[in-house]
């Protein structure tokens, strides 16, 4: 629905006396701005459209995902727009990753009991996507709003309580509303769709695992990224693929859990069989998109690609990835300190990144804080919270990385693979068996 403003100056235009109309807008004028689309005419009678979009809840250009819902509302979920038609899809495809993300998995996660069972409401017919928006919802069934009564008056240190009030002047108290990690259910559901597209179309696989919990750091050479499997990652409750270090991490989390405290950690994510050419120069570099997506997750505080900060200790001759021609005639790099991305564009090597997560903000220990009335006080936060977020963050990281890559895959196809490629320099983004099916 649009409102015609052809008879009224646009908001902020000067009045007849040269003064701004901001201070003199009538109530009826303000009501004209409540629609999401405004149209106004110029003196040449050309109509222009001003679209006002909700900010912060949508990611992607070609494969767009909007998440909705709050921690203690009726439910959470997502709307996926731009998914290709004829993709085999059902709830079970999403449920696998939702089960990896859900609360109550083990003693080192929040005890909140939610099955996180998803339902697809649109965009799928007879087991195939229709090309129209896919709406997925997961109900909230174990809300305990009374656990947050103290937090309606006092701000939890390092949480989003205060900043939400600073921005909006109002907030959802129970569970932190949209700042809760429960919002990521929509991301994980959409990420499962993205991962399926990547695997079927280009053979691309996304794996994440816990490489650090508090002060326990998994040495990089103990994980073979060429052969890493989901089964190795899921073999223990902390999601570390090395059994020895997994036990050390679990012990570190247990030590603070019983004291009502929390710790942080690092999730490492790798992507195998990445098509060359994903990403664009300058502002939309692939690592920039990955960083934005990863850092949009709750509790994130750091992002590294390839050698990351450790590369700053090397010289150029030590850090450069030298090129060579492999036995199949493909140009490869002997090392991968670039992390699979050079100049903002994927080079076909394994993409490697690390995401740092802070200790969970809400803890069961007394802390100093301030009330909404600006009175200093003490707070012992109640509710059910993870003593360390990283084990459950693993599928969240995978999902955000997959959302970036499927969006970039579609962009690469549209811009550079719509017409026959330059086979001397470019490769098809299709995996070989998929390419044969299309012949």
C-alpha positions as a LaTeX table, in Angstrom:
\begin{tabular}{lrrr}
\hline
Residue & $x$ (\AA) & $y$ (\AA) & $z$ (\AA) \\
\hline
Unk1 & 0.00 & 0.00 & 0.00 \\
Unk2 & 1.40 & 3.44 & $-0.87$ \\
Unk3 & 0.47 & 6.98 & 0.11 \\
Unk4 & 0.42 & 9.81 & $-2.40$ \\
Unk5 & 2.31 & 12.86 & $-1.14$ \\
Unk6 & 2.07 & 14.87 & $-4.34$ \\
Unk7 & 0.20 & 17.69 & $-2.63$ \\
Unk8 & 2.55 & 17.94 & 0.33 \\
Unk9 & 6.25 & 18.80 & 0.55 \\
Unk10 & 8.48 & 15.90 & 1.58 \\
Unk11 & 9.52 & 15.60 & 5.24 \\
Unk12 & 12.21 & 18.16 & 6.00 \\
Unk13 & 11.52 & 20.39 & 3.00 \\
Unk14 & 11.53 & 24.13 & 3.80 \\
Unk15 & 8.20 & 25.90 & 4.28 \\
Unk16 & 7.08 & 29.08 & 2.53 \\
Unk17 & 8.94 & 31.13 & 5.08 \\
Unk18 & 12.15 & 29.15 & 4.61 \\
Unk19 & 11.84 & 27.30 & 7.92 \\
Unk20 & 11.95 & 23.51 & 8.25 \\
Unk21 & 8.66 & 21.62 & 8.37 \\
Unk22 & 10.01 & 19.20 & 11.02 \\
Unk23 & 8.60 & 21.27 & 13.86 \\
Unk24 & 5.28 & 22.01 & 12.21 \\
Unk25 & 4.24 & 18.55 & 10.98 \\
Unk26 & 0.67 & 17.82 & 11.98 \\
Unk27 & $-0.48$ & 14.47 & 13.31 \\
Unk28 & $-2.06$ & 13.71 & 9.94 \\
Unk29 & 1.29 & 14.28 & 8.26 \\
Unk30 & 2.98 & 11.76 & 10.53 \\
Unk31 & 0.32 & 9.17 & 9.82 \\
Unk32 & 1.21 & 9.34 & 6.12 \\
Unk33 & 4.61 & 7.88 & 6.93 \\
Unk34 & 3.37 & 4.70 & 8.58 \\
Unk35 & 3.29 & 2.64 & 5.39 \\
Unk36 & 6.38 & 0.74 & 4.27 \\
Unk37 & 6.38 & 2.32 & 0.79 \\
Unk38 & 6.02 & 6.04 & 0.06 \\
Unk39 & 5.51 & 7.60 & $-3.37$ \\
Unk40 & 5.92 & 11.23 & $-4.22$ \\
Unk41 & 5.95 & 13.13 & $-7.49$ \\
Unk42 & 8.45 & 15.62 & $-8.86$ \\
Unk43 & 7.55 & 18.65 & $-10.96$ \\
Unk44 & 8.25 & 16.47 & $-14.02$ \\
Unk45 & 5.43 & 14.14 & $-12.84$ \\
Unk46 & 7.84 & 11.19 & $-12.53$ \\
Unk47 & 7.05 & 8.94 & $-9.58$ \\
Unk48 & 9.87 & 7.86 & $-7.33$ \\
Unk49 & 9.67 & 5.22 & $-4.65$ \\
Unk50 & 11.17 & 5.43 & $-1.18$ \\
Unk51 & 11.32 & 2.02 & 0.45 \\
Unk52 & 11.68 & 1.89 & 4.22 \\
Unk53 & 12.92 & $-1.53$ & 5.32 \\
Unk54 & 13.25 & $-3.01$ & 8.79 \\
Unk55 & 16.93 & $-3.04$ & 9.65 \\
Unk56 & 19.12 & $-5.71$ & 11.16 \\
Unk57 & 17.02 & $-8.85$ & 10.67 \\
Unk58 & 17.77 & $-9.73$ & 7.03 \\
Unk59 & 20.95 & $-11.07$ & 5.42 \\
Unk60 & 21.78 & $-11.80$ & 1.79 \\
Unk61 & 21.19 & $-10.37$ & $-1.68$ \\
Unk62 & 20.33 & $-13.33$ & $-3.91$ \\
Unk63 & 19.57 & $-15.82$ & $-1.14$ \\
Unk64 & 17.85 & $-13.66$ & 1.48 \\
Unk65 & 17.07 & $-14.74$ & 5.02 \\
Unk66 & 14.98 & $-12.82$ & 7.55 \\
Unk67 & 14.76 & $-14.16$ & 11.10 \\
Unk68 & 11.92 & $-13.39$ & 13.50 \\
Unk69 & 10.83 & $-14.09$ & 17.06 \\
Unk70 & 12.10 & $-13.61$ & 20.59 \\
Unk71 & 13.45 & $-15.86$ & 23.32 \\
Unk72 & 10.24 & $-16.06$ & 25.36 \\
Unk73 & 7.65 & $-15.22$ & 22.73 \\
Unk74 & 5.43 & $-17.67$ & 20.92 \\
Unk75 & 8.21 & $-18.94$ & 18.71 \\
Unk76 & 11.13 & $-18.13$ & 16.43 \\
Unk77 & 12.00 & $-18.85$ & 12.83 \\
Unk78 & 12.89 & $-17.47$ & 9.43 \\
Unk79 & 11.68 & $-16.58$ & 5.96 \\
Unk80 & 13.99 & $-17.65$ & 3.11 \\
Unk81 & 13.59 & $-15.82$ & $-0.19$ \\
Unk82 & 15.50 & $-16.61$ & $-3.38$ \\
Unk83 & 15.88 & $-20.35$ & $-2.83$ \\
Unk84 & 16.05 & $-22.11$ & $-6.20$ \\
Unk85 & 13.01 & $-24.15$ & $-7.21$ \\
Unk86 & 13.03 & $-27.96$ & $-7.38$ \\
Unk87 & 15.44 & $-28.44$ & $-4.46$ \\
Unk88 & 14.45 & $-31.56$ & $-2.47$ \\
Unk89 & 13.67 & $-30.24$ & 1.02 \\
Unk90 & 11.83 & $-31.34$ & 4.15 \\
Unk91 & 11.85 & $-30.57$ & 7.88 \\
Unk92 & 14.34 & $-33.37$ & 8.56 \\
Unk93 & 16.97 & $-31.54$ & 6.50 \\
Unk94 & 16.81 & $-28.64$ & 8.96 \\
Unk95 & 16.18 & $-30.68$ & 12.10 \\
Unk96 & 19.64 & $-32.27$ & 12.06 \\
Unk97 & 21.36 & $-28.93$ & 12.61 \\
Unk98 & 18.61 & $-27.62$ & 14.88 \\
Unk99 & 19.22 & $-30.61$ & 17.15 \\
Unk100 & 22.92 & $-29.73$ & 17.25 \\
Unk101 & 22.02 & $-26.17$ & 18.25 \\
Unk102 & 19.20 & $-26.85$ & 20.71 \\
Unk103 & 19.53 & $-26.34$ & 24.49 \\
Unk104 & 19.63 & $-29.13$ & 27.06 \\
Unk105 & 22.06 & $-31.33$ & 25.13 \\
Unk106 & 24.47 & $-32.02$ & 27.99 \\
Unk107 & 25.68 & $-30.78$ & 31.35 \\
Unk108 & 27.85 & $-28.12$ & 29.67 \\
Unk109 & 24.90 & $-26.43$ & 27.95 \\
Unk110 & 21.87 & $-24.55$ & 29.24 \\
Unk111 & 19.33 & $-26.87$ & 30.94 \\
Unk112 & 16.40 & $-25.23$ & 29.14 \\
Unk113 & 14.31 & $-28.04$ & 27.63 \\
Unk114 & 13.24 & $-27.34$ & 24.06 \\
Unk115 & 12.85 & $-29.88$ & 21.28 \\
Unk116 & 13.22 & $-27.09$ & 18.69 \\
Unk117 & 11.00 & $-29.00$ & 16.29 \\
Unk118 & 10.61 & $-27.04$ & 13.06 \\
Unk119 & 7.66 & $-26.80$ & 10.70 \\
Unk120 & 7.79 & $-25.56$ & 7.10 \\
Unk121 & 4.72 & $-23.41$ & 6.41 \\
Unk122 & 5.33 & $-22.35$ & 2.81 \\
Unk123 & 7.63 & $-22.60$ & $-0.19$ \\
Unk124 & 7.72 & $-26.41$ & $-0.39$ \\
Unk125 & 5.30 & $-28.67$ & $-2.27$ \\
Unk126 & 5.52 & $-32.46$ & $-2.59$ \\
Unk127 & 9.03 & $-32.40$ & $-1.13$ \\
Unk128 & 10.41 & $-29.81$ & $-3.58$ \\
Unk129 & 10.98 & $-26.09$ & $-3.16$ \\
Unk130 & 8.71 & $-23.98$ & $-5.34$ \\
Unk131 & 10.93 & $-20.93$ & $-5.72$ \\
Unk132 & 8.65 & $-18.89$ & $-3.48$ \\
Unk133 & 9.45 & $-17.72$ & 0.09 \\
Unk134 & 10.04 & $-20.56$ & 2.57 \\
Unk135 & 8.67 & $-19.85$ & 6.03 \\
Unk136 & 9.97 & $-21.97$ & 8.93 \\
Unk137 & 8.84 & $-21.72$ & 12.54 \\
Unk138 & 9.92 & $-23.33$ & 15.81 \\
Unk139 & 7.66 & $-22.89$ & 18.87 \\
Unk140 & 8.94 & $-21.87$ & 22.30 \\
Unk141 & 7.62 & $-24.41$ & 24.81 \\
Unk142 & 9.73 & $-23.93$ & 27.97 \\
Unk143 & 9.47 & $-20.22$ & 28.78 \\
Unk144 & 10.09 & $-19.01$ & 32.32 \\
Unk145 & 9.43 & $-15.30$ & 32.17 \\
Unk146 & 9.48 & $-14.92$ & 35.95 \\
Unk147 & 13.21 & $-15.76$ & 35.95 \\
Unk148 & 13.80 & $-12.30$ & 34.48 \\
Unk149 & 11.87 & $-10.15$ & 36.95 \\
Unk150 & 15.04 & $-8.65$ & 38.45 \\
Unk151 & 16.41 & $-7.93$ & 34.98 \\
Unk152 & 13.41 & $-5.76$ & 34.15 \\
Unk153 & 14.83 & $-3.27$ & 36.65 \\
Unk154 & 18.62 & $-3.82$ & 36.49 \\
Unk155 & 20.98 & $-4.25$ & 33.56 \\
Unk156 & 23.00 & $-7.46$ & 33.27 \\
Unk157 & 26.70 & $-6.55$ & 32.89 \\
Unk158 & 28.07 & $-7.00$ & 29.34 \\
Unk159 & 24.61 & $-7.96$ & 28.04 \\
Unk160 & 22.46 & $-6.09$ & 25.52 \\
Unk161 & 19.93 & $-4.92$ & 28.13 \\
Unk162 & 21.33 & $-1.42$ & 28.45 \\
Unk163 & 22.13 & $-0.82$ & 24.77 \\
Unk164 & 18.65 & $-1.91$ & 23.67 \\
Unk165 & 17.21 & 0.66 & 26.06 \\
Unk166 & 19.71 & 3.26 & 24.81 \\
Unk167 & 18.60 & 2.63 & 21.22 \\
Unk168 & 14.86 & 1.91 & 21.44 \\
Unk169 & 13.78 & 3.21 & 24.84 \\
Unk170 & 12.00 & $-0.11$ & 25.38 \\
Unk171 & 13.02 & $-3.77$ & 25.30 \\
Unk172 & 11.81 & $-7.33$ & 25.72 \\
Unk173 & 13.00 & $-8.29$ & 29.19 \\
Unk174 & 12.37 & $-12.04$ & 29.16 \\
Unk175 & 15.45 & $-13.86$ & 27.92 \\
Unk176 & 16.87 & $-10.78$ & 26.28 \\
Unk177 & 14.37 & $-10.81$ & 23.40 \\
Unk178 & 16.15 & $-10.57$ & 20.04 \\
Unk179 & 19.58 & $-10.44$ & 21.68 \\
Unk180 & 19.11 & $-14.01$ & 22.88 \\
Unk181 & 20.94 & $-16.79$ & 21.06 \\
Unk182 & 17.50 & $-18.32$ & 20.52 \\
Unk183 & 17.19 & $-15.95$ & 17.55 \\
Unk184 & 19.82 & $-18.08$ & 15.79 \\
Unk185 & 17.29 & $-20.89$ & 15.26 \\
Unk186 & 16.17 & $-19.10$ & 12.11 \\
Unk187 & 19.76 & $-18.80$ & 10.91 \\
Unk188 & 20.47 & $-22.49$ & 11.50 \\
Unk189 & 17.29 & $-23.58$ & 9.68 \\
Unk190 & 18.17 & $-21.39$ & 6.70 \\
Unk191 & 21.81 & $-22.46$ & 6.88 \\
Unk192 & 20.76 & $-26.10$ & 6.51 \\
Unk193 & 19.08 & $-25.19$ & 3.21 \\
Unk194 & 22.19 & $-23.28$ & 2.11 \\
Unk195 & 24.46 & $-26.21$ & 2.98 \\
Unk196 & 22.29 & $-28.56$ & 0.96 \\
Unk197 & 22.43 & $-26.31$ & $-2.10$ \\
Unk198 & 26.21 & $-25.98$ & $-1.80$ \\
Unk199 & 26.73 & $-29.74$ & $-1.46$ \\
Unk200 & 24.42 & $-30.67$ & $-4.33$ \\
Unk201 & 25.53 & $-27.97$ & $-6.76$ \\
Unk202 & 29.26 & $-27.50$ & $-6.20$ \\
Unk203 & 30.22 & $-30.26$ & $-3.76$ \\
Unk204 & 31.07 & $-27.63$ & $-1.13$ \\
Unk205 & 31.22 & $-28.79$ & 2.51 \\
Unk206 & 31.19 & $-26.58$ & 5.61 \\
Unk207 & 32.52 & $-27.92$ & 8.93 \\
Unk208 & 33.11 & $-26.12$ & 12.23 \\
Unk209 & 34.53 & $-27.39$ & 15.51 \\
Unk210 & 35.67 & $-26.11$ & 18.90 \\
Unk211 & 39.41 & $-25.39$ & 18.85 \\
Unk212 & 39.61 & $-23.58$ & 22.19 \\
Unk213 & 37.65 & $-23.58$ & 25.45 \\
Unk214 & 38.94 & $-21.09$ & 28.01 \\
Unk215 & 42.71 & $-21.76$ & 28.23 \\
Unk216 & 42.65 & $-25.17$ & 26.55 \\
Unk217 & 43.87 & $-24.66$ & 22.97 \\
Unk218 & 43.81 & $-27.43$ & 20.38 \\
Unk219 & 47.07 & $-27.41$ & 18.34 \\
Unk220 & 46.32 & $-26.83$ & 14.65 \\
Unk221 & 48.36 & $-29.81$ & 13.45 \\
Unk222 & 46.13 & $-32.28$ & 15.34 \\
Unk223 & 43.21 & $-31.82$ & 12.92 \\
Unk224 & 43.45 & $-32.85$ & 9.26 \\
Unk225 & 41.14 & $-30.47$ & 7.43 \\
Unk226 & 41.32 & $-32.57$ & 4.26 \\
Unk227 & 39.68 & $-35.57$ & 5.96 \\
Unk228 & 37.72 & $-34.00$ & 8.85 \\
Unk229 & 34.23 & $-35.50$ & 9.21 \\
Unk230 & 31.02 & $-34.54$ & 10.98 \\
Unk231 & 31.23 & $-37.76$ & 12.96 \\
Unk232 & 34.59 & $-36.71$ & 14.44 \\
Unk233 & 33.17 & $-33.34$ & 15.46 \\
Unk234 & 30.00 & $-34.84$ & 16.98 \\
Unk235 & 31.85 & $-37.60$ & 18.86 \\
Unk236 & 31.80 & $-35.65$ & 22.15 \\
Unk237 & 29.68 & $-33.01$ & 23.90 \\
Unk238 & 32.16 & $-30.17$ & 23.38 \\
Unk239 & 32.46 & $-30.78$ & 19.60 \\
Unk240 & 36.25 & $-30.97$ & 19.50 \\
Unk241 & 37.46 & $-33.58$ & 16.96 \\
Unk242 & 40.44 & $-34.59$ & 19.14 \\
Unk243 & 39.32 & $-36.86$ & 22.04 \\
Unk244 & 42.23 & $-35.94$ & 24.34 \\
Unk245 & 41.71 & $-32.20$ & 24.08 \\
Unk246 & 37.94 & $-32.64$ & 24.18 \\
Unk247 & 38.23 & $-34.09$ & 27.69 \\
Unk248 & 40.43 & $-31.18$ & 28.76 \\
Unk249 & 37.91 & $-28.67$ & 27.40 \\
Unk250 & 34.99 & $-30.37$ & 29.14 \\
Unk251 & 36.90 & $-30.30$ & 32.43 \\
Unk252 & 37.65 & $-26.59$ & 32.01 \\
Unk253 & 33.97 & $-25.81$ & 31.40 \\
Unk254 & 32.86 & $-28.01$ & 34.31 \\
Unk255 & 35.25 & $-26.20$ & 36.65 \\
Unk256 & 33.51 & $-22.84$ & 36.14 \\
Unk257 & 30.00 & $-24.24$ & 35.69 \\
Unk258 & 29.81 & $-25.48$ & 39.27 \\
Unk259 & 30.87 & $-22.03$ & 40.50 \\
Unk260 & 28.12 & $-20.26$ & 38.58 \\
Unk261 & 30.64 & $-18.68$ & 36.22 \\
Unk262 & 31.35 & $-18.93$ & 32.49 \\
Unk263 & 34.19 & $-19.10$ & 29.95 \\
Unk264 & 34.66 & $-18.31$ & 26.27 \\
Unk265 & 36.42 & $-20.05$ & 23.42 \\
Unk266 & 37.12 & $-20.27$ & 19.70 \\
Unk267 & 35.29 & $-22.03$ & 16.88 \\
Unk268 & 37.33 & $-22.96$ & 13.81 \\
Unk269 & 35.43 & $-23.29$ & 10.53 \\
Unk270 & 36.67 & $-24.80$ & 7.28 \\
Unk271 & 35.10 & $-25.00$ & 3.83 \\
Unk272 & 36.20 & $-27.67$ & 1.36 \\
Unk273 & 35.64 & $-27.81$ & $-2.41$ \\
Unk274 & 35.00 & $-24.09$ & $-2.69$ \\
Unk275 & 34.45 & $-22.90$ & $-6.28$ \\
Unk276 & 37.02 & $-20.41$ & $-7.48$ \\
Unk277 & 35.86 & $-16.86$ & $-8.06$ \\
Unk278 & 33.44 & $-16.32$ & $-5.17$ \\
Unk279 & 33.53 & $-12.81$ & $-3.74$ \\
Unk280 & 34.12 & $-9.45$ & $-5.37$ \\
Unk281 & 36.85 & $-6.81$ & $-5.10$ \\
Unk282 & 36.94 & $-3.79$ & $-2.78$ \\
Unk283 & 33.95 & $-3.48$ & $-0.42$ \\
Unk284 & 32.34 & $-6.89$ & $-0.89$ \\
Unk285 & 35.40 & $-9.11$ & $-0.47$ \\
Unk286 & 34.58 & $-12.68$ & 0.50 \\
Unk287 & 36.43 & $-12.46$ & 3.82 \\
Unk288 & 34.61 & $-9.21$ & 4.60 \\
Unk289 & 31.25 & $-10.91$ & 4.05 \\
Unk290 & 32.31 & $-13.89$ & 6.14 \\
Unk291 & 33.51 & $-11.61$ & 8.92 \\
Unk292 & 30.25 & $-9.67$ & 8.95 \\
Unk293 & 28.19 & $-12.86$ & 9.03 \\
Unk294 & 30.25 & $-14.50$ & 11.77 \\
Unk295 & 30.44 & $-11.37$ & 13.89 \\
Unk296 & 26.66 & $-10.97$ & 13.71 \\
Unk297 & 26.32 & $-14.05$ & 15.93 \\
Unk298 & 25.71 & $-13.46$ & 19.64 \\
Unk299 & 28.81 & $-13.28$ & 21.90 \\
Unk300 & 31.34 & $-13.00$ & 19.04 \\
Unk301 & 34.40 & $-10.83$ & 19.70 \\
Unk302 & 36.99 & $-11.74$ & 17.09 \\
Unk303 & 37.47 & $-13.05$ & 13.55 \\
Unk304 & 40.54 & $-14.38$ & 11.74 \\
Unk305 & 40.97 & $-15.70$ & 8.20 \\
Unk306 & 43.92 & $-17.89$ & 7.22 \\
Unk307 & 47.03 & $-17.02$ & 9.23 \\
Unk308 & 45.11 & $-14.23$ & 10.96 \\
Unk309 & 47.00 & $-12.26$ & 13.57 \\
Unk310 & 49.78 & $-14.86$ & 13.76 \\
Unk311 & 50.73 & $-13.93$ & 10.20 \\
Unk312 & 51.87 & $-10.52$ & 11.41 \\
Unk313 & 54.93 & $-12.19$ & 12.95 \\
Unk314 & 56.12 & $-13.46$ & 9.54 \\
Unk315 & 57.97 & $-11.79$ & 6.70 \\
Unk316 & 56.58 & $-11.66$ & 3.18 \\
Unk317 & 58.87 & $-14.44$ & 2.02 \\
Unk318 & 57.64 & $-16.61$ & 4.89 \\
Unk319 & 53.96 & $-15.77$ & 4.50 \\
Unk320 & 53.43 & $-15.81$ & 0.73 \\
Unk321 & 51.57 & $-18.79$ & $-0.74$ \\
Unk322 & 53.60 & $-19.87$ & $-3.76$ \\
Unk323 & 51.76 & $-21.17$ & $-6.81$ \\
Unk324 & 52.42 & $-24.49$ & $-8.56$ \\
Unk325 & 50.75 & $-26.73$ & $-11.13$ \\
Unk326 & 49.38 & $-29.97$ & $-9.70$ \\
Unk327 & 49.18 & $-33.39$ & $-11.38$ \\
Unk328 & 45.82 & $-32.49$ & $-12.92$ \\
Unk329 & 47.15 & $-29.27$ & $-14.44$ \\
Unk330 & 45.32 & $-27.00$ & $-11.96$ \\
Unk331 & 47.02 & $-23.96$ & $-10.48$ \\
Unk332 & 47.26 & $-24.43$ & $-6.71$ \\
Unk333 & 49.11 & $-22.92$ & $-3.75$ \\
Unk334 & 51.72 & $-24.92$ & $-1.83$ \\
Unk335 & 50.67 & $-23.36$ & 1.48 \\
Unk336 & 47.39 & $-21.83$ & 2.57 \\
Unk337 & 48.21 & $-18.91$ & 4.83 \\
Unk338 & 45.74 & $-16.84$ & 2.80 \\
Unk339 & 42.98 & $-19.10$ & 4.09 \\
Unk340 & 41.58 & $-19.87$ & 0.65 \\
Unk341 & 40.90 & $-16.23$ & $-0.23$ \\
Unk342 & 43.15 & $-13.78$ & $-2.11$ \\
Unk343 & 42.12 & $-10.29$ & $-3.14$ \\
Unk344 & 38.71 & $-10.94$ & $-1.64$ \\
Unk345 & 38.08 & $-13.84$ & $-4.07$ \\
Unk346 & 38.17 & $-17.58$ & $-3.37$ \\
Unk347 & 41.12 & $-19.38$ & $-4.96$ \\
Unk348 & 39.84 & $-22.95$ & $-4.62$ \\
Unk349 & 41.87 & $-23.90$ & $-1.55$ \\
Unk350 & 40.25 & $-24.76$ & 1.78 \\
Unk351 & 38.80 & $-21.66$ & 3.44 \\
Unk352 & 39.85 & $-21.52$ & 7.09 \\
Unk353 & 38.62 & $-19.07$ & 9.70 \\
Unk354 & 38.42 & $-18.73$ & 13.47 \\
Unk355 & 35.73 & $-16.96$ & 15.46 \\
Unk356 & 36.24 & $-15.92$ & 19.09 \\
Unk357 & 33.33 & $-16.06$ & 21.55 \\
Unk358 & 33.36 & $-14.22$ & 24.87 \\
Unk359 & 32.31 & $-15.84$ & 28.17 \\
Unk360 & 28.53 & $-16.00$ & 28.57 \\
Unk361 & 27.41 & $-12.63$ & 29.97 \\
Unk362 & 24.64 & $-13.96$ & 32.22 \\
Unk363 & 26.18 & $-15.75$ & 35.20 \\
Unk364 & 24.92 & $-16.89$ & 38.59 \\
Unk365 & 27.26 & $-14.73$ & 40.63 \\
Unk366 & 26.65 & $-11.37$ & 42.29 \\
Unk367 & 27.73 & $-8.41$ & 40.16 \\
Unk368 & 27.57 & $-4.65$ & 40.42 \\
Unk369 & 25.24 & $-2.88$ & 38.01 \\
Unk370 & 22.78 & $-0.01$ & 37.57 \\
Unk371 & 18.98 & $-0.01$ & 37.41 \\
Unk372 & 16.89 & 1.57 & 34.67 \\
Unk373 & 16.29 & 4.35 & 37.21 \\
Unk374 & 20.09 & 4.94 & 37.25 \\
Unk375 & 20.58 & 3.65 & 40.79 \\
Unk376 & 23.67 & 1.53 & 41.52 \\
Unk377 & 22.81 & $-1.92$ & 42.83 \\
Unk378 & 23.83 & $-5.58$ & 42.87 \\
Unk379 & 22.39 & $-8.33$ & 40.69 \\
Unk380 & 22.40 & $-12.12$ & 40.74 \\
Unk381 & 20.98 & $-13.12$ & 37.36 \\
Unk382 & 18.57 & $-16.03$ & 37.24 \\
Unk383 & 17.53 & $-18.09$ & 34.24 \\
Unk384 & 19.17 & $-20.94$ & 32.36 \\
Unk385 & 22.34 & $-20.17$ & 30.47 \\
Unk386 & 25.32 & $-21.92$ & 28.89 \\
Unk387 & 28.53 & $-21.93$ & 30.96 \\
Unk388 & 30.33 & $-21.81$ & 27.58 \\
Unk389 & 28.61 & $-20.95$ & 24.30 \\
Unk390 & 31.10 & $-22.49$ & 21.88 \\
Unk391 & 29.80 & $-26.09$ & 21.70 \\
Unk392 & 26.35 & $-24.89$ & 20.60 \\
Unk393 & 27.87 & $-22.13$ & 18.44 \\
Unk394 & 29.40 & $-24.70$ & 16.07 \\
Unk395 & 26.24 & $-25.20$ & 13.92 \\
Unk396 & 25.55 & $-21.46$ & 14.12 \\
Unk397 & 28.95 & $-20.67$ & 12.58 \\
Unk398 & 28.48 & $-23.31$ & 9.88 \\
Unk399 & 25.10 & $-21.83$ & 9.01 \\
Unk400 & 26.29 & $-18.24$ & 8.67 \\
Unk401 & 29.25 & $-19.32$ & 6.53 \\
Unk402 & 26.93 & $-21.37$ & 4.31 \\
Unk403 & 24.54 & $-18.42$ & 3.92 \\
Unk404 & 27.43 & $-16.23$ & 2.73 \\
Unk405 & 28.72 & $-18.83$ & 0.28 \\
Unk406 & 25.38 & $-19.71$ & $-1.31$ \\
Unk407 & 24.66 & $-16.01$ & $-1.80$ \\
Unk408 & 28.08 & $-15.57$ & $-3.44$ \\
Unk409 & 27.62 & $-18.73$ & $-5.51$ \\
Unk410 & 24.43 & $-17.34$ & $-7.02$ \\
Unk411 & 26.11 & $-13.99$ & $-7.68$ \\
Unk412 & 29.04 & $-15.69$ & $-9.42$ \\
Unk413 & 26.70 & $-17.73$ & $-11.60$ \\
Unk414 & 24.67 & $-14.67$ & $-12.57$ \\
Unk415 & 27.61 & $-12.45$ & $-13.41$ \\
Unk416 & 30.37 & $-14.71$ & $-14.67$ \\
Unk417 & 28.92 & $-18.12$ & $-15.61$ \\
Unk418 & 25.72 & $-17.21$ & $-17.39$ \\
Unk419 & 27.61 & $-17.32$ & $-20.71$ \\
Unk420 & 30.34 & $-19.80$ & $-21.68$ \\
Unk421 & 33.39 & $-19.39$ & $-19.45$ \\
Unk422 & 36.97 & $-18.76$ & $-20.54$ \\
Unk423 & 38.15 & $-22.34$ & $-20.00$ \\
Unk424 & 41.81 & $-21.27$ & $-20.15$ \\
Unk425 & 41.41 & $-19.27$ & $-16.94$ \\
Unk426 & 38.05 & $-20.11$ & $-15.35$ \\
Unk427 & 36.50 & $-23.25$ & $-13.95$ \\
Unk428 & 32.84 & $-24.23$ & $-13.74$ \\
Unk429 & 31.32 & $-23.72$ & $-10.31$ \\
Unk430 & 29.43 & $-27.00$ & $-10.79$ \\
Unk431 & 30.90 & $-30.14$ & $-9.29$ \\
Unk432 & 31.83 & $-32.59$ & $-12.11$ \\
Unk433 & 28.88 & $-34.99$ & $-11.67$ \\
Unk434 & 26.43 & $-32.08$ & $-11.61$ \\
Unk435 & 27.97 & $-30.66$ & $-14.78$ \\
Unk436 & 27.54 & $-34.04$ & $-16.51$ \\
Unk437 & 23.87 & $-34.14$ & $-15.48$ \\
Unk438 & 23.28 & $-30.80$ & $-17.19$ \\
Unk439 & 24.84 & $-31.77$ & $-20.50$ \\
\hline
\end{tabular}
